[in-house]
Amino acid sequence: MIRMLALVSMLLLSTLGAGAAAVGWREINRQPAEWYAGDEARAIAAAVRQYQTESGGWSKNQDMTQSPTAEFLADTSFDHRHPTIDNGATYTQIRFLARVAAAGDETSRTAVVRGLKYLLSAQYKNGGWPQYYPLLPGYFTHITFNDDAMVNVLQLLREVAAGQEPFAWIEEKLRTRAAAAVEKGLACILRCQIVVAGKRTAWCAQHDEVTFEPVPARAYEHTSLSGSETVGIVRFLMGVDRPSPEIIAAIQGAVTWLEQAKLTGIRLDQPSAPELPHKHDRVVVADPSAPPLWARFYEIGTNRPIFGGRDTVIRYSLAEVEPERRGGYRWYIDEPLQLIERDYPRWAKKWGVVLEKP
């Protein structure tokens, strides 16, 4: 059966000639609506369906504009065929296939429903999502806000529940299940927000799936307040219609913390360094005129930016991190600026919320 599907997909792609896979995977959900009804989209959809695992999800870090090779399909090694919500996996495929399905491809509808049921099955009873499902041992079982994984799943399910395009064709029973999952996810988010000295602050990139406490992940990802993941969480909370007092308090606490955590008077340079693993370095430079930055991770209780390498040691200066991790990880961000200066005031005005000053 797998070989037959692969043959069908290759035949579809071959009919596209020189234009095959002209759209890259990173742009797969950013095309004009009419494109999803065309031959290229349907050929890619045929390939994407081959990557779908038995549980209904998809693995990560694959260019799914091309059919999987026989070697890929036979390889069951870790992080290769195991379904996940990490690095955009599963919810990206569902969005794409839903667009193709809405344009008339009946075959893709089945794959979308399987994918949605996979996400609903993967959700913990407490509302969170692990990084991998079926579960894998280690930090993968933690509630995963890292790289906006859980937030992106919730946003997808929110649109499904509302019957927004391209999900208007989803049956009512599944939409009801999606709505319930979103409510559980919201409760989990509120439960995970870290309280310091009686004040709501930010979230960690991952939280324990039983205690909700912030926890570390990889050797250089320590227990912390996350300047990055907090932005995505707040934006999701801002999308709640008629927010409750609890949601309003969570948003206000997080935005106040982000304002207090901003770093001024510095900029991040990336000089070329051919001798280093990533061919560049990252250097923090004093610059009084630079716009504010935020660290990816902050120490809980002190708000000091923290950094780390593969030796698991916490450091307070990026310069102390080994070159491989210093240049291979995004240690500073600027996304909170737009949230604080534009999105938060608009949200507050919409719902008549009094802006709190840090």
N, C-alpha and C positions, 0 to 999 in steps of 0.2 A: 504493500500500500504506500509506504514512504517513497519507494523508488518511482511509483507511478505519479505521485504528487510532484516529485522533483522533476520528472520528465515534462509534465504539463507546464510547470513554472518556467522551465528552460525554453520550451517552445513558445510560450507567451513572450518571454523576454527577447527571443530571437526575432520575433516579428517586428520589434521596435527598431532594429538595425542600429545605426550609429547613435540614435537618441536614447538607447537603453539606459535606464537609471540616471537620466540627466539630472534628476533631483536627488540631492544627497540626503542621507538619513537624518542629519541634524535639522533639515528644512522640511521634513516629511509632513508636518502639521501646519505649515505656513504657506500653503499653495492656494490659488484661487479656487472657489467652490467647483467650477466646471472641470478642473483638472482631475478631481477624484472620480469623475465619471468616464475618464479616458482610459486608453489601453495601457499607458505606462503605470498608472495607479493600480489598475487591476492586476497587472503582472507582478508588481511589487507586493500587492496584497496576497497573491498566491504564494510568494516566497515567505512572507511574514507568517502566514498560517502554518508553514512547515516548521518554523522555529518554535511554535507553541508547544509547551510540554504537556504531558499527560494530566498534570494537575490544573492546567489552564493558564498558567503564567508564562513569562518569558525570561530568559537569562539576559545578562547585561553585556555591554561592550562588544556588540556585534553589529556590523553593517548589514541590515536586513533588506537592503534594496536588491541583493543578489541571493539566489537560492543557496541553502546550506549544502556544503559538500558532503559526500558520503562519510569522509573522515570526521567531520563535525558531528554528524548524526550518531556516529558510533562512539564518540568520545564522551564518557560520563564523568570526567574528572571534576573536582571541586571548582566552583566559580566559572564553569564552562557551560553546563547544561542545567544548573540548578536555578529555578525561578526565583525572582527577587523584585523588589521595588527600588533597588539601589541604582544610581546612575541613570535614572529615567526609564528603567525597564518596566515592562508590563503596562503601566498607564499610558506610555507613549504609543505602544502598539494598539491598545484598545482605542485610543482617540483616532488613530489613522484608519483602522479597519472600520470604525463607526462611520467615518466620513465616506468611505468607499461603499459601505452598506447603505447609507442614506441616499447615495447616488444610484442605487439599484442593484448592487451586487449581493444577491441573497446568500451566497456561500459565506461571505464575511460576517453575516449576522450571527451565525452559529458560533464563530470564533469570538465575537465580542461578548456574547452572553456567557460563554465559558470563561472568558477573562474576568468579567465582572463577578461571577460566582466564585472565582479563585480569590479575588480581593476580599470578598465578604467572608469567605472561609478562613482567610489568613488573619482577620482581625481578632485580637484578644477580646475576651468578655469585658475587660475594663476599658475597651475602646481604642487601644493602641495597636500599632502594627509592628511586627518584627522586620528585620531587614530581609531575611530569607524565609520562605515557606514552601514546602515543609521545613520545619525548624532545623537549624544547624547549631551545634554547640558553640559556646563562646559568646562574644559580645553581639553576635548576629541576632540573638534572641531579644535584645533590649528594644524598648519602644524607640523607633528610629525617626528622629526629626532631621538627622544629618542630611545635608544637601536637599532639604525640603521634601524628602521622600514621603513622609506621612501627610504633609500638607497637600502635596500634589495628588495623592490618592483621594483625600477628602474633597478636594476641589472637583475632581472628576465625578465622584459619587454625588456631590451636591448638584452638579449639572444633570446627571442621570435622574436624580430624584425629582428635579424640576421639569424634566422632559424637554430640556433645552436641546437645540440642534447641536450635534448630529444624533442626539439620543431620543428624539421624539417618537421613534418607532418601538422603543423598549416597552415591554408589557408592564401593566400597572403593578403586578405582584412584585416584580424585580425592582421597580422604582420605589415601592414602599420599603423594601429591604434596604435599599441604598439610603433612604431618608433616615431610617433607624440607625444605620451605621454612622451617618454624619453626626447625629445627636450624641451617640456614644463617644465618637471621636472628640467632639467639643468638650464633653465632660472630662475626658482624659487630658486634654490640653490644659484645662483649668487646674486640674489636680497636679499636673507636673510643674507648673510655674513655681520658680524658686523664690521663697520668701526669706529676706535677709533683714534682721532687726525689725521684724514686723511689717516690712514693706514688700509688695510684689515687685519682682525685678524681671529677669529674663528666663530663658530655658537653656538647658544643656543640649548638646547635639544628640544625646541619647539618655534615656532614663530606664531604671530598673523596671522590668515588666510586672513585678510583684509589689515592691515598695514605693514605686514612682520616684525614688531618689535619683539625682544626677549621677551618672557613672561614666568611666572612661571607655574608650574603644581601642583603636590602634595605639601603639607605643607612644606616639606623639600627639594623641588626642586625649587630653586629660579631662578629669572632672572639672567643669568650669561653667561660667556664664557665656553663652555664645552670642557674639555680636552679629553673626551671619544668620543662623537659623531663626533667631528671634524676629528678624524682619519678615521672613516668610510667614511665620506663625501669626504675627500681628496683622499682616495683610489679609490672611484668611479670616481672622476674627472680625476684621472690619467689613467683611462681606456678609456677615450675619444680618438678616433682616430683623429689625426691631430688637436690637441687642438687649440682653438682660443686664441688670445691675452688676452681676458677676463678670460678664464679658466686658462691660465698660470699664470696670475696675482693673481687669487684667490688661486691657489695652493701655489705659492711662499709666499703670505701673511700669509696663514695659517701655513705653515711649519716654517716660521720665528717666528711667534707668539708661536708655540709649543716649539721651541728652547729657547725662552726667558722665557717661563713659567715653564720650568723643575725645579724640586726640588732636590737638592743634599744634601748629608750629613745626610740623614734620611732613616730609613727603617720602614716598618709596621709589627709589631708582632701581633700574634693572640693567646694569651695565653688562656688556658682552664679556664673556669669559670662556673662550673655546676649550680651556683646559678642564673646566668643571663638567659634571655629568649632564646638566641641562643646557650647557653652552652659554649660560648667563648666571649672574649672581643677583642677589637682592640686598639693597643697602638702604638703611634709614638715614635720611639727611635732614639736618635742621633747615627749616624754611618758614619764616614767620608769615609769609603771604600764601602759603598752601591752604587749600580747602581742608576741612576736617577729615580725618580717617578714623576707622574703628578697628580694633584688633579682632581676629577671629575668635580668640578665647580670652576670658578674664578670670582671674582668681576670685572665687566666691568669698565675699566679705571684705576684700580690700580693693577690688576693681583694678588690680594691676594686670596689665597684659601679660600673658604667659605663652611660652613657646616650648618646643621640644623636638627631640630627635628620636632616632630608633633605639636609643639607650634608655628610654623611659624617664629621663631626668627632666624635671621642670626647670626652665630657664626664663629669665626676665628680660633678655635682650636677644633680638633676632640674630645679632652678630655672633652669638655663642652657639648657634645651631650649626651642625655640620653642613657643608655645602650642598650635599645631595637633597636634604630636606629643606634647607633654606631656599633653594631655588626651585624645588619641586612641589611646593605647597602654597596655597594662598593664605598668607598670614595676616594681611590687612585688607579691609574692604571699604567701600564708600557708599554702599546702598542705603544705609540708614538716613543719609542726608535728605533724600527725596521723601522718604517716609515721614520724617520729622517736619520738614518745611512745607510739603505740599499735601501728602495723602492724609496725614493726621488732622490738620485743620479742616480739610474738606469733609472728612468723616464726622468730626465734632459738630460742624455747622449743620450737616444733614440731620443729625439726631438730637440737636439741641444740647450737646454736651459741653460743659464749661471746661475750657482748656486749663489744664493744671500746669503750673510753673514748677520746674525742678528746684 
